[in-house]
Amino acid sequence: MALTTNEMANFDELSVDKRVEGKYKLHRTLMKLGYIFIPLAIIVLMFAIGGGAFALFIFIPLFYFWAFTKFVIPYTWRYVNISYTYTVKSGKFSMSKVMSGKGTKKIKEEFAPVSISDMTVIAPYNGEYKDAADAADIVNRYETCSFLAHPDNYYFIWNNEKGEKSVCIFQATNSIMTKGVLRGGGDTKMLMLADNLFLWVVSIPLGMLAGFVFHFPAFWIYVCLKADQILKAVWCVFRLRSGKWMKKITVGKVSGQEDRA
């Protein structure tokens, strides 16, 4: 994917694996049982209709030593091996569902990219904020997090191209929060302060000390240079949960709709 210089400065991507629990866990278990009992049932049926020789000398070797590993597992296991990929590009958030098998991958874009300015609500998926995401008037619901009880889950609400009220529950991290949620919510001054403060006060001095004074190995120098990312991630979590980043970024009415904050 080719990106312009401006897009590269405002681009980030993150993938999270779906947690194995509930119905998803049941589906994985049933898939494994299917791998065992469906071929056995076919073999028993062949013997029952007098095709024992075909089962022993053709079906079993062909299925278990070739078709099973080359086709069956790669093209079926991916439906119970799911992850979600979030992409923030030029102020737009998009999400894809990735189904991966052994050597195969199927990617499905769950909805059209959503501009952060079109999101009417961005909030943590917990406590008093959770009710808006679970409201009855939500038409489309996209659960794209590892699991719903994850402490870093957030959601946004928007109206899709059909005018349907939709909600996407996602799992936030440092880069998604800084380049997406916080910046999109109008918290740009605090982000600029955090970026510069952690870079020039923490990361660069630590890197210089590690390399030129203490002569640490390259690995630890790299860790020191990336220390600002760890601190920013912690700061972003507290900033997001405080709610102080929420600012009114639109004024007046757009296309006959009510004011959105």
Secondary structure, 3 states (H helix, E strand, C coil): CCCCHHHHHCEEEEEEECCCCHHHHHHHHHHHHHHHHHHHHHHHHHHHCCCHHHHHHHHHHHHHHHHHHHHHHHHHHHHHCEEEEEEEECCEEEEEEEEECCCCEEEEECCCCEEHHHCCEEEECCHHHHHHHCCCCCCEEEECCCCCCCCCEEEEEEECCCCCEEEEEEECCHHHHHHHHHHHCCCHHHHHHHHHHHHHHHHHHHHHHHHHHCCCCHHHHHHHHCHHHHHHHHHHHHHHHHCCCCCCCCCCCCCCCCCCC
